[in-house]
């Protein structure tokens, strides 16, 4: 099931190529993953505490200018 959610999230983010980092609220329903919302300005510090490798991702993709 988690693999389905990850695939779904990747497809959802691909629809917004200008977003380098976003928070997705996804509900898992009987029909599969459903997108609730995309937050283009998620809590980056919270994401870092949860193990999201944001800094490494941004640096490796030439997006250092987005770092605080």
C-alpha positions as CSV (number, residue, x, y, z in Angstrom):
1,X,0.0,0.0,0.0
2,X,2.8,2.5,0.9
3,X,4.3,1.9,-2.6
4,X,1.0,2.9,-4.2
5,X,1.0,6.1,-2.1
6,X,4.5,7.0,-3.1
7,X,3.8,6.4,-6.7
8,X,0.7,8.5,-6.5
9,X,2.5,11.3,-4.7
10,X,5.3,11.3,-7.4
11,X,2.7,11.6,-10.1
12,X,0.9,14.4,-8.3
13,X,4.1,16.4,-7.9
14,X,5.0,15.8,-11.5
15,X,1.9,17.8,-12.5
16,X,3.6,20.9,-10.8
17,X,7.1,21.0,-12.3
18,X,7.9,24.3,-10.7
19,X,7.7,22.8,-7.2
20,X,11.0,21.6,-5.8
21,X,9.5,20.7,-2.4
22,X,5.9,20.4,-1.3
23,X,3.8,18.8,1.3
24,X,1.1,16.4,0.1
25,X,-1.9,15.4,2.2
26,X,-3.0,12.0,0.9
27,X,-5.9,9.9,2.2
28,X,-6.0,6.2,1.5
29,X,-9.5,5.2,0.5
30,X,-11.1,2.0,-0.7
31,X,-10.5,3.3,-4.3
32,X,-6.8,4.0,-3.6
33,X,-4.8,7.1,-2.7
34,X,-6.7,10.4,-2.9
35,X,-5.1,13.9,-2.9
36,X,-6.5,16.2,-0.3
37,X,-4.1,19.2,-0.9
38,X,-0.7,20.2,-2.0
39,X,1.1,22.7,0.3
40,X,3.9,24.5,-1.6
41,X,5.2,26.0,1.6
42,X,5.3,23.1,4.1
43,X,7.1,23.3,7.5
44,X,10.6,22.6,6.3
45,X,12.0,22.3,9.8
46,X,9.3,19.7,10.7
47,X,10.2,17.8,7.5
48,X,13.8,17.9,8.4
49,X,13.0,16.4,11.9
50,X,11.0,13.7,10.2
51,X,14.0,12.5,8.2
52,X,13.1,14.2,4.9
53,X,16.5,14.8,3.2
54,X,15.6,18.3,2.1
55,X,18.9,20.0,2.3
56,X,20.8,17.3,0.5
57,X,18.1,17.1,-2.1
58,X,18.1,20.8,-2.8
59,X,21.9,21.0,-2.9
60,X,22.2,18.0,-5.2
61,X,19.6,19.6,-7.6
62,X,21.2,23.0,-7.8
63,X,18.5,24.6,-5.7
64,X,20.7,26.0,-2.9
65,X,19.0,29.4,-3.4
66,X,15.9,28.0,-1.7
67,X,17.7,27.3,1.5
68,X,17.1,29.7,4.4
